[in-house]
Amino acid sequence: MKSTFLQGAVALGALALIPATTAALADGEASSYKALDEFMDVFQKVRSDYVEKVDDEKLIKGAIDGMLASLDPHSSFLDARDFQNLRTQTEGSYGGLGLSVTQEDGAVKVIAPTQDTPAWRAGIKAGDYITHIDGQLIYGGTLDEAVDKMRGAPGTSIKLTIVRTGRDKPIDLTLTREIIEIKPVKWEVKNNIGVINIVSFSANTGADVRSAIRSIDKSLGHKPTGYILDLRSNPGGLLDEAVSTSDVFLERGEIVSQRGRNKGDVERYYAKPGDDAKGLPVIVLVDAGSASASEIVAGALQDQHRALIMGERSFGKGSVQTMLPLSNTTALKLTTARYFTPSGRSVQEGGIQPDIKVPQLSDPDYKDRPKFRESDLRRHLINEIKTDDAALEEDSKEDPRFAQTAEELKKKGIEDFQLDYALKTISRLAGTPGATIAQAQQAAARKPGAK
């Protein structure tokens, strides 16, 4: 009894020492404790009265998932399985189809297919809905369950049913799983121009881009006419690798800043001396599937007037997620900051607007297929300056350069109109050393074949 009394006296004394100015904080804590008591009441009622016995861990994980889902689409709790999946995506390889997917109102929605994978070769597009796997309806299930079904042993077949806006009937596709190697950087030379394709920003992407430039130079025996950095359908990845990749093409200046919750919580990243591309013309290709780290690179090179951005408006994910380890096998992926381009732009919702808008005419569905972006996600962060997506997408005047159909382009041997247009633009700059972005824009504005 004496011990209990003394504990109460100590507690009372501690409360008495709280300054009057912290009364509001104490009220807030009292409100939080009340809410936690309410949560425990619900937890106990579910445990005792639910129609079936429920595992406690399942209830707690569901509560954590619900709490984080109420914040934004990118914050989440990673259990041992999720943690391993994330490590696989950034460091390893797996047997599957090569799809980035999300869940929207119980349906599995495609964010983007990875290039040169079964999903990409089958023609699956960003914004497609996967409704059935091997004939079984997956609507209403969890995203993890759908991903588990799509992954599997290489060489095995899987049937997907796709619903695409603009198509009257579902599309049935049979795909064969492959080992999806995480090779973030690929390169080739076309018409004396170095084409560097970045699939994702995983470990060592910046170093791989530098290596690609050296390989391009070596294969030609001299410097190319210019470089095309292809970031289309690149869902992003590691912030440090986005900074490293931007630095490849910049001699100096800011690359990106990230700003946290508090006013003074600002971190800036700058380029180090040395432009690996030696000032040669650079075109960056983006589309609605270019997100996050891709937008950091495009925004940095655009604001620093180092590259011409071409293609379509990017995804619009302007937030930074930090991995906060909770144990050796679990972590919290939490949105902790917003990032801004060197000029102070936030791309949240609005994305990166290309300097030259070039539609992907090679895609026969590009006019009918809706664009899926950050602003379409539930509970996405709101940009301080509201973006009017309808105004951004509006194209009131038909551009005569872009009147060809996919069938007409195919007859000409053009499988990728955006890449072909970028190649021709850089070719027009040949013989113009130190060409400026303004000159590049003028070159891009000319009709193909014009001198």
Number of C-alpha atoms within 10 A of each C-alpha: 5 7 8 8 10 11 11 12 12 11 11 11 11 10 11 10 8 11 8 10 8 10 11 10 11 14 11 12 12 12 12 12 12 12 12 12 12 12 13 12 12 12 15 13 11 16 16 12 10 10 8 9 10 13 9 13 9 10 14 12 14 11 14 13 15 13 14 18 16 12 16 16 17 18 21 22 22 22 16 13 11 16 18 13 15 12 12 14 16 17 14 14 14 19 17 27 26 24 23 17 20 18 20 16 9 13 18 24 23 21 26 26 26 23 17 12 19 22 23 16 13 15 11 21 24 23 22 21 25 24 20 18 19 16 12 11 12 19 18 13 13 13 18 13 10 20 17 10 13 22 20 19 14 15 13 13 14 19 16 20 20 21 19 21 15 12 11 8 10 15 13 16 16 15 19 18 23 20 18 21 16 19 18 19 21 14 20 15 17 13 12 19 23 25 24 21 22 26 26 27 25 24 17 16 23 23 14 18 25 17 15 20 22 14 16 22 18 11 13 13 9 10 19 21 21 21 26 25 22 24 26 24 27 31 24 23 21 19 21 17 21 26 21 22 25 26 27 21 24 26 19 14 15 20 27 25 21 19 18 16 10 8 7 8 10 14 12 13 16 18 20 14 12 14 16 17 20 14 18 22 27 25 27 26 27 30 27 26 28 31 30 29 28 34 31 28 25 32 28 26 24 23 16 17 14 20 27 24 29 26 25 25 25 32 31 24 30 27 22 21 18 14 16 13 13 12 10 8 13 18 19 19 19 18 20 15 20 21 27 23 25 22 15 11 18 24 26 27 26 24 29 29 22 21 20 17 17 24 16 21 22 19 17 12 16 15 12 11 17 15 18 19 23 24 20 12 16 14 14 18 20 13 16 9 11 10 16 10 13 8 9 12 11 8 10 7 6 8 9 8 11 13 10 12 12 20 15 13 15 13 9 9 10 17 17 15 22 21 22 13 19 23 23 17 22 24 18 21 21 13 9 13 11 12 15 18 19 12 14 21 16 14 19 24 12 13 14 14 7 7 7
